[in-house]
Amino acid sequence: MGKLLFWLALVALAFLAMKLAAISQRKREAAQREGAAPGAQPTGARSGASARRAGELAGEMMVQCEHCGVFLPASDAFVDGGHSFCDRAHRDAHRARQPRR
């Protein structure tokens, strides 16, 4: 009977150790996703991913290239006459197709 209790206790301790290791791993991965160093304590000031989770999500307006239809961030687009393009070549191709006034 004593051997049985010993093995049951050993299995329970092994299971507990595995659970604690899994929890620790999840915390490390969450800290890395937030940009914090592993093992670092969170600070009172929020920045980056933690601020976005706490409130609104940050993002950038996406626009579509008039020539090929690809979507890209508005800050990367070439804008000409109210039209957005993914590169200069597509902007120039669009200009060439437009009738001269």
C-alpha positions as CSV (number, residue, x, y, z in Angstrom):
1,M,0.0,0.0,0.0
2,G,2.9,2.4,0.8
3,K,4.4,1.8,-2.7
4,L,1.1,2.7,-4.3
5,L,0.8,5.9,-2.4
6,F,4.4,6.8,-3.3
7,W,3.8,6.3,-7.0
8,L,0.5,8.2,-6.9
9,A,2.2,11.1,-5.2
10,L,5.1,11.0,-7.7
11,V,2.7,11.1,-10.7
12,A,0.7,14.0,-9.1
13,L,4.0,15.9,-8.6
14,A,5.1,15.3,-12.2
15,F,1.7,16.4,-13.5
16,L,1.9,19.6,-11.3
17,A,5.4,20.3,-12.6
18,M,4.2,20.0,-16.2
19,K,1.3,22.4,-15.6
20,L,3.6,25.0,-14.0
21,A,6.0,24.7,-16.9
22,A,3.2,25.2,-19.4
23,I,1.9,28.3,-17.5
24,S,5.5,29.7,-17.4
25,Q,5.9,29.2,-21.1
26,R,2.7,31.0,-22.0
27,K,3.7,33.9,-19.8
28,R,7.1,34.1,-21.6
29,E,5.4,34.0,-25.0
30,A,3.0,36.7,-24.1
31,A,5.8,38.9,-22.8
32,Q,7.7,38.4,-26.1
33,R,4.6,39.3,-28.1
34,E,4.3,42.5,-26.1
35,G,7.9,43.4,-26.8
36,A,9.0,43.0,-23.2
37,A,12.2,41.1,-22.2
38,P,11.5,37.7,-20.8
39,G,11.2,37.8,-17.1
40,A,10.7,41.6,-17.0
41,Q,8.1,42.9,-14.7
42,P,5.3,45.0,-16.3
43,T,5.5,48.7,-15.6
44,G,2.6,51.1,-14.8
45,A,2.9,52.9,-18.2
46,R,1.2,51.2,-21.0
47,S,2.7,51.2,-24.5
48,G,2.6,49.1,-27.7
49,A,0.5,46.0,-27.8
50,S,-0.7,46.2,-24.2
51,A,-2.1,49.7,-24.8
52,R,-3.9,48.5,-28.0
53,R,-5.4,45.5,-26.0
54,A,-6.6,47.8,-23.3
55,G,-8.4,50.2,-25.6
56,E,-8.8,50.8,-29.2
57,L,-6.8,48.9,-31.9
58,A,-4.3,51.0,-33.8
59,G,-4.1,50.6,-37.6
60,E,-3.6,52.5,-40.8
61,M,-6.0,53.2,-43.7
62,M,-5.6,50.8,-46.6
63,V,-6.0,52.0,-50.2
64,Q,-6.3,50.0,-53.4
65,C,-4.0,50.5,-56.4
66,E,-6.0,51.8,-59.4
67,H,-3.8,49.8,-61.8
68,C,-3.4,46.3,-60.3
69,G,-5.9,46.3,-57.4
70,V,-3.5,45.4,-54.6
71,F,-4.2,46.9,-51.2
72,L,-1.5,48.8,-49.4
73,P,-1.1,51.2,-46.5
74,A,-2.0,54.8,-47.5
75,S,1.4,56.0,-46.3
76,D,3.1,53.8,-48.9
77,A,0.8,54.8,-51.8
78,F,1.6,57.1,-54.7
79,V,-1.4,59.5,-55.0
80,D,-2.1,61.3,-58.3
81,G,-5.4,63.1,-59.0
82,G,-7.3,61.4,-56.2
83,H,-6.1,57.9,-57.3
84,S,-3.8,55.7,-55.3
85,F,-1.0,53.5,-56.8
86,C,1.4,50.9,-55.4
87,D,4.4,52.2,-57.4
88,R,5.5,54.9,-59.8
89,A,5.2,52.5,-62.8
90,H,1.5,51.9,-62.2
91,R,0.9,55.6,-61.7
92,D,2.7,56.4,-65.0
93,A,0.7,53.6,-66.8
94,H,-2.5,55.1,-65.5
95,R,-1.5,58.6,-66.7
96,A,-0.7,57.1,-70.1
97,R,-4.2,55.6,-70.5
98,Q,-5.9,58.9,-69.6
99,P,-7.1,61.0,-72.5
100,R,-5.2,64.3,-72.9
101,R,-7.1,67.4,-72.1
